[in-house]
């Protein structure tokens, strides 16, 4: 094996499957592999550039869909959480409320990601923390992956490394990402202004669409160091680039001041939400993308449940690749589109264009979106189909 840029004397560690990124998408990919093809999971590693626990700017709301994915994996995480049953939607003076018992489980992402990774390690995952991807080189049949700690011969590389995915940059150096800017601040819940914590509700305010915002302001109740808190945030997807741009800072400052929060931009946090579009490429020979590295939906940017579901997609693609000895992943894009992940993203994109393009009442769009958000019967049909694909000679599954 000889590559330009690799010295003949350099030793290579054999690593059939490498997952880059130990967030929900990366760990879910390994957990699905461990469940469906344990022999492949034993020959996989996950590298993570940070050291757990590490923080992640995120609302931290896990919906019923995401909870069911974890339940199918037999994962039950004991972490500080707040269950939210009501979603209050605002558009100017219009208010709409949606109710679903314990629809959201809100937790700090540092707690969730760390607990999920620990559960995978307990099941046998080889996790390399503080290991960063530096470069990827290609041979005729494999990849040479170079990190800050070594060089690996890799058959399958999974990019689960988030919005600024290095795997994606190496795979598609000239493809521009769609990144929606966000701003967020975590503040103690003030009962005089914040009813969300006591009423166990999340508020989504779409009023600023009238000012050109292609997104919304959110107020999510949560626990920070076990203290009642509210995550206040704003996002602008810019799905319709030809429309005038909103002044995010002005809108967010006004929202905070209405809550008696007088902290300036220097105290705010920011991290983009990467959203998926039809022209995005999600795979290449020996490489697939999952989670934020692949992109989420551009209506609300819901990511945790999609990232967990990407794990199912990726695991099936990896299993098929080894069974057929075909690592082109030429059908991965089609698999994503036909999966509940791709179908949900496509539906959200259509509705987002209507909502942020001024073609429909935002409250009507959001109600349709959340009514369609989770179809347990569809998920179960997909799981049954997956079982029969993996166990064609098995006895029929009981109804």
C-alpha positions as MATLAB code, in Angstrom:
seq = 'XXXXXXXXXXXXXXXXXXXXXXXXXXXXXXXXXXXXXXXXXXXXXXXXXXXXXXXXXXXXXXXXXXXXXXXXXXXXXXXXXXXXXXXXXXXXXXXXXXXXXXXXXXXXXXXXXXXXXXXXXXXXXXXXXXXXXXXXXXXXXXXXXXXXXXXXXXXXXXXXXXXXXXXXXXXXXXXXXXXXXXXXXXXXXXXXXXXXXXXXXXXXXXXXXXXXXXXXXXXXXXXXXXXXXXXXXXXXXXXXXXXXXXXXXXXXXXXXXXXXXXXXXXXXXXXXXXXXXXXXXXXXXXXXXXXXXXXXXXXXXXXXXXXXXXXXXXXXXXXXXXXXXXXXXXXXXXXXXXXXXXXXXXXXXXXXXXXXXXXXXXXXXXXXXXXXXXXXXXXXXXXXXXXXXXXXXXXXXXX';
ca = [
       0.000    0.000    0.000;
       1.572    3.261   -1.067;
       0.050    6.725   -1.037;
       1.416   10.111   -1.807;
       1.767   11.859    1.529;
       2.187    8.611    3.494;
       5.691    7.359    4.277;
       6.301    3.680    3.696;
       7.621    3.337    7.223;
       4.427    4.638    8.844;
       2.477    1.907   10.647;
      -1.233    1.558    9.992;
      -3.808    0.370   12.486;
      -6.470   -1.795   10.863;
      -9.917   -0.379   11.572;
     -12.710   -1.744    9.364;
     -15.283    0.794   10.634;
     -14.540    4.223   12.071;
     -17.229    6.586   13.341;
     -16.104   10.189   13.722;
     -18.104   11.955   16.412;
     -19.608   10.575   19.633;
     -22.824   12.591   19.646;
     -26.295   11.022   19.256;
     -25.828   10.140   15.564;
     -22.438    8.495   16.016;
     -23.327    6.564   19.155;
     -26.712    5.550   17.714;
     -24.939    4.179   14.637;
     -22.722    2.001   16.836;
     -25.635    0.898   19.047;
     -27.660   -0.155   15.992;
     -24.642   -2.044   14.667;
     -24.146   -3.712   18.038;
     -27.793   -4.776   18.060;
     -28.073   -5.964   14.451;
     -24.522   -7.054   13.559;
     -22.423   -7.398   16.737;
     -19.518   -8.885   14.805;
     -19.196   -5.609   12.901;
     -19.600   -3.536   16.059;
     -16.618   -5.381   17.541;
     -14.496   -4.138   14.645;
     -15.628   -0.516   14.987;
     -14.251    2.439   16.881;
     -15.645    5.883   17.613;
     -13.303    8.849   17.831;
     -14.343   12.062   19.580;
     -12.252   15.232   19.515;
     -13.517   16.381   22.921;
     -13.479   14.751   26.344;
     -16.780   13.903   28.023;
     -18.705   15.580   29.450;
     -18.655   18.271   26.758;
     -21.339   20.886   26.207;
     -23.434   21.386   23.083;
     -25.622   24.381   22.321;
     -29.055   22.829   21.872;
     -32.571   23.152   23.222;
     -32.123   19.601   24.492;
     -35.710   18.478   23.813;
     -36.092   14.775   23.043;
     -39.502   14.062   21.489;
     -41.533   10.835   21.570;
     -39.942    9.698   18.301;
     -36.430    9.936   19.751;
     -37.510    8.261   22.986;
     -38.903    5.321   21.001;
     -35.642    4.905   19.078;
     -33.813    4.652   22.408;
     -36.423    2.210   23.717;
     -35.928   -0.028   20.649;
     -32.216   -0.042   21.501;
     -32.963   -0.895   25.125;
     -31.463    2.385   26.320;
     -32.863    4.056   29.440;
     -30.840    7.077   30.550;
     -31.013    8.212   34.169;
     -30.211   11.923   33.852;
     -31.816   15.119   35.189;
     -34.807   15.830   32.952;
     -37.970   17.874   32.725;
     -41.003   16.470   30.909;
     -43.030   18.932   28.854;
     -46.541   18.156   27.595;
     -47.630   21.426   25.976;
     -46.396   23.379   22.998;
     -47.635   26.971   22.839;
     -47.436   28.566   19.389;
     -47.581   32.331   18.948;
     -47.977   34.450   15.838;
     -48.719   38.031   16.739;
     -51.907   37.999   18.809;
     -52.815   34.500   17.656;
     -52.048   31.680   20.089;
     -52.434   27.953   19.490;
     -51.677   25.131   21.919;
     -50.798   21.513   21.190;
     -50.902   18.871   23.918;
     -49.325   15.437   24.133;
     -48.585   13.856   27.483;
     -44.818   14.030   28.139;
     -44.205   14.913   24.509;
     -40.754   16.389   25.172;
     -38.086   15.283   27.599;
     -35.814   18.290   28.119;
     -32.271   17.709   29.394;
     -28.843   19.266   29.130;
     -26.991   17.944   26.088;
     -23.806   17.519   28.109;
     -25.673   15.047   30.343;
     -27.482   13.281   27.500;
     -24.476   12.810   25.216;
     -22.244   11.649   28.079;
     -24.813    9.146   29.376;
     -25.453    7.754   25.879;
     -21.731    7.324   25.250;
     -21.255    5.614   28.636;
     -24.078    3.198   27.811;
     -22.380    2.283   24.527;
     -19.010    1.808   26.244;
     -20.697   -0.465   28.773;
     -21.910   -2.579   25.832;
     -18.431   -2.860   24.364;
     -17.801    0.313   22.358;
     -14.161    1.279   21.868;
     -14.328    5.056   22.352;
     -11.276    7.238   21.686;
     -11.762   10.608   23.356;
      -9.491   13.557   22.616;
      -8.795   12.142   19.151;
      -9.297   14.467   16.193;
      -9.600   13.671   12.495;
      -6.903   15.482   10.539;
      -6.962   14.040    7.032;
      -8.396   11.303    4.828;
      -6.466    9.750    1.959;
      -7.774    7.198   -0.509;
      -6.247    3.966   -1.778;
      -7.850    1.735   -4.395;
     -10.109   -0.053   -1.927;
      -9.711    1.612    1.472;
      -9.143    4.916    3.203;
      -6.175    6.054    5.215;
      -7.512    8.110    8.112;
      -5.015   10.303    9.906;
      -5.784   11.596   13.381;
      -3.760   13.433   16.001;
      -2.995   10.052   17.564;
      -2.365    7.676   14.676;
      -3.020    6.382   11.166;
      -5.740    3.881   10.342;
      -6.637    1.700    7.369;
     -10.425    2.126    7.232;
     -13.020    0.301    5.124;
     -16.023    2.437    6.150;
     -15.856    5.982    7.511;
     -18.976    7.484    9.099;
     -19.094   11.264    9.448;
     -21.079   11.983   12.599;
     -19.055   15.052   13.490;
     -21.680   17.768   13.450;
     -22.336   21.052   11.702;
     -18.684   21.704   10.895;
     -18.025   18.093    9.906;
     -14.400   17.476    8.953;
     -15.424   14.242    7.224;
     -17.844   16.198    5.053;
     -15.198   18.827    4.221;
     -12.755   16.107    3.160;
     -15.431   14.323    1.149;
     -16.976   17.428   -0.428;
     -14.436   20.259   -0.172;
     -16.311   22.543   -2.583;
     -19.904   21.981   -1.471;
     -21.317   24.882    0.532;
     -23.356   23.991    3.605;
     -26.698   25.462    4.575;
     -26.101   26.753    8.109;
     -28.856   28.505   10.060;
     -27.449   30.925   12.667;
     -28.782   30.659   16.207;
     -28.482   32.695   19.391;
     -29.246   31.350   22.851;
     -29.001   32.262   26.504;
     -29.791   30.142   29.559;
     -31.343   32.117   32.411;
     -32.911   31.292   35.791;
     -36.680   30.908   35.535;
     -38.394   34.049   36.799;
     -41.995   33.292   37.819;
     -42.976   36.913   37.119;
     -42.165   36.545   33.415;
     -41.567   32.857   32.683;
     -44.637   30.651   32.995;
     -43.025   27.857   30.997;
     -41.401   26.061   33.921;
     -44.405   25.883   36.245;
     -46.798   25.079   33.386;
     -44.374   22.593   31.800;
     -44.752   24.075   28.347;
     -42.487   25.171   25.506;
     -43.219   28.443   23.714;
     -42.469   28.852   20.004;
     -42.973   32.448   18.866;
     -43.279   32.904   15.092;
     -44.265   36.581   15.216;
     -40.925   37.806   13.836;
     -41.712   36.140   10.494;
     -43.460   39.455    9.844;
     -40.031   41.133   10.168;
     -38.346   38.778    7.711;
     -37.191   36.125   10.190;
     -37.262   32.708    8.555;
     -37.305   31.003   11.892;
     -38.647   31.559   15.369;
     -37.926   32.524   18.968;
     -38.119   29.762   21.577;
     -38.490   29.604   25.352;
     -37.818   26.083   26.662;
     -37.995   25.159   30.368;
     -35.117   23.056   31.632;
     -32.938   22.203   34.614;
     -29.455   23.684   34.928;
     -27.532   22.270   37.875;
     -30.983   21.101   39.106;
     -32.240   24.711   39.201;
     -35.361   25.821   37.265;
     -34.147   27.572   34.113;
     -35.328   28.722   30.699;
     -33.410   28.363   27.445;
     -34.232   31.423   25.338;
     -33.167   31.270   21.693;
     -33.692   32.334   18.094;
     -32.898   30.797   14.694;
     -33.028   32.083   11.109;
     -32.966   29.353    8.421;
     -32.880   31.673    5.403;
     -34.622   28.979    3.348;
     -35.821   31.689    0.954;
     -32.584   33.596    0.268;
     -34.156   36.283   -1.919;
     -36.366   37.628    0.852;
     -35.100   40.534    3.024;
     -32.883   39.507    5.934;
     -34.157   39.992    9.487;
     -32.219   41.705   12.279;
     -31.768   38.694   14.567;
     -30.000   40.580   17.342;
     -32.694   43.242   17.504;
     -35.486   40.658   17.600;
     -33.732   38.554   20.231;
     -32.862   41.553   22.416;
     -36.510   42.588   22.382;
     -37.632   39.071   23.313;
     -35.187   38.966   26.230;
     -36.148   42.418   27.483;
     -39.799   41.333   27.553;
     -38.602   38.693   30.050;
     -36.665   41.264   32.110;
     -33.343   39.904   30.820;
     -30.950   42.737   30.035;
     -27.840   40.892   28.917;
     -26.086   41.926   25.714;
     -24.736   39.891   22.790;
     -21.432   39.175   24.551;
     -23.315   36.907   26.962;
     -25.153   34.989   24.230;
     -24.083   31.636   22.799;
     -24.209   30.733   19.135;
     -23.931   27.586   17.047;
     -25.428   26.971   13.583;
     -28.065   24.405   12.687;
     -27.116   22.602    9.434;
     -30.160   21.900    7.305;
     -30.431   19.417    4.476;
     -31.401   20.248    0.901;
     -31.991   18.009   -2.107;
     -28.673   18.887   -3.743;
     -26.653   17.746   -0.726;
     -24.508   14.651   -1.276;
     -24.554   12.243    1.671;
     -22.147    9.518    0.591;
     -19.108    8.612   -1.433;
     -17.125    5.426   -1.829;
     -16.323    4.174    1.705;
     -17.925    7.247    3.342;
     -21.402    8.104    4.630;
     -22.724   11.083    6.593;
     -25.220   11.015    9.470;
     -26.861   13.459   11.864;
     -25.869   17.103   11.673;
     -23.072   16.197    9.257;
     -25.821   15.124    6.829;
     -28.282   17.853    7.814;
     -31.607   18.175    9.608;
     -34.959   19.697    8.659;
     -35.231   23.457    7.942;
     -38.589   24.177    9.580;
     -37.648   23.892   13.247;
     -34.203   22.321   13.122;
     -35.215   19.375   15.261;
     -32.108   17.268   15.438;
     -31.872   14.729   18.281;
     -34.591   12.356   17.056;
     -33.300   12.565   13.475;
     -29.718   11.976   14.608;
     -30.787    8.888   16.545;
     -32.743    7.615   13.530;
     -29.788    8.198   11.210;
     -28.062    5.507   13.282;
     -30.534    2.919   11.986;
     -29.972    4.074    8.406;
     -26.196    4.017    8.694;
     -26.076    0.620   10.383;
     -28.179   -0.949    7.634;
     -26.004    0.629    4.939;
     -22.840   -0.662    6.628;
     -24.261   -4.174    7.060;
     -25.296   -4.295    3.396;
     -21.865   -3.070    2.305;
     -20.056   -5.885    4.105;
     -22.583   -8.523    3.040;
     -22.247   -7.553   -0.636;
     -18.589   -6.508   -0.473;
     -19.665   -3.246   -2.097;
     -18.552   -0.071   -0.342;
     -19.680    2.409   -2.981;
     -22.737    3.423   -0.914;
     -24.317    4.488   -4.193;
     -27.829    3.755   -2.844;
     -27.402    5.548    0.479;
     -29.085    8.753   -0.690;
     -32.104    6.799   -1.898;
     -32.238    4.889    1.397;
     -32.314    8.157    3.324;
     -35.117    9.530    1.150;
     -37.304    6.432    1.604;
     -36.639    6.205    5.359;
     -38.760    8.035    7.947;
     -35.849   10.485    8.309;
     -35.865   11.533    4.666;
     -39.640   11.590    4.414;
     -39.909   13.805    7.484;
     -37.189   16.174    6.234;
     -38.927   16.438    2.841;
     -42.275   17.200    4.482;
     -40.685   19.796    6.789;
     -38.930   21.451    3.842;
     -42.193   21.821    1.917;
     -43.980   23.253    4.942;
     -41.057   25.554    5.786;
     -41.141   27.032    2.281;
     -44.824   27.776    2.745;
     -44.359   29.222    6.234;
     -41.197   31.275    5.709;
     -42.118   32.194    2.148;
     -45.283   33.942    3.309;
     -47.612   31.501    1.543;
     -49.435   30.117    4.581;
     -50.417   30.968    8.136;
     -47.512   29.781   10.309;
     -49.776   28.360   13.019;
     -51.611   26.174   10.514;
     -48.306   24.964    9.095;
     -46.891   24.130   12.519;
     -50.007   22.253   13.540;
     -49.757   20.136   10.385;
     -46.057   19.608   11.009;
     -46.445   18.403   14.575;
     -49.449   16.267   13.698;
     -47.250   14.502   11.115;
     -44.113   14.544   13.226;
     -44.456   11.045   14.619;
     -46.238    8.051   13.146;
     -45.528    5.053   15.414;
     -47.170    2.597   13.020;
     -44.851    3.737   10.210;
     -41.800    3.407   12.463;
     -42.878   -0.096   13.531;
     -43.417   -1.130    9.894;
     -39.867    0.004    9.135;
     -38.489   -1.921   12.117;
     -40.353   -5.075   11.007;
     -39.017   -4.667    7.466;
     -35.505   -4.238    8.863;
     -35.886   -7.402   10.970;
     -36.962   -9.466    7.971;
     -34.060   -8.125    5.892;
     -31.570   -9.115    8.571;
     -33.192  -12.460    9.444;
     -34.759  -13.808    6.221;
     -34.697  -17.391    7.483;
     -36.220  -16.611   10.861;
     -39.625  -17.724   11.993;
     -42.389  -15.203   11.358;
     -42.417  -12.350   13.823;
     -45.499  -12.497   16.067;
     -48.105   -9.850   15.289;
];
